[in-house]
Amino acid sequence: VELAEQSFRDSLALKPHPIEWVFLSDLLNRYFDGREDEAVECLWQALRVDPDYEEAHYNLAWHLRWAGDLEAAEEHLRRAIELDPEYGVAHIDLGSLLLGRSFGAGGDRDAEAEKHLRLGVLYAEHSLWGYLYLGLLYEAQGKHRQATRRYRQAVEVAPDEAVVFWVYGSFLGSIGAANSEEHLLRALELAPDEPAAQYWYCRFGRSLEVRRQAYR
């Protein structure tokens, strides 16, 4: 990994290119603890080279969001989408960010969140998060049929992801559906040590023995 970092830096010293700054940022963020500030600076460097490089805007938005600067994250996501209107994951992230601020309260934010999430699953149809967030939005709005449809799509896209099953299973449990049990059990099978999977089974699951095991 250290050799890869040095190779990127040598190449950038000869001829700066935004994609290499983005690759270096990703390398620092994934494989080195405590170097997030350097990873972010690489993205700023990419934008200094090319202010219209959409991937740098998208990745920078991710860092800004998790740092708590939601307004700046939203700005960069909107810019990424402006540069590439078919940037599916950017639509999904912007939709989820907007949803996080309103979460089913209705109004313009909900409508815009839905618009971007729908575009996200159109352009990034294999991303489970677009379907999950749409399901959560419709669930919060009481649109159970639409929520069910989106959660089922998430299961089809990611049949081995525990998060899909505990989110869908908890929704089914909240509306008293009999098949919530199988989804919550599947979440525990996929991630037996995941607190969220344990919590939702203990809340809606029917097997006392499984609930006891989840609490251990």
Disulfide bonds with the S-S distance in Angstrom:
none
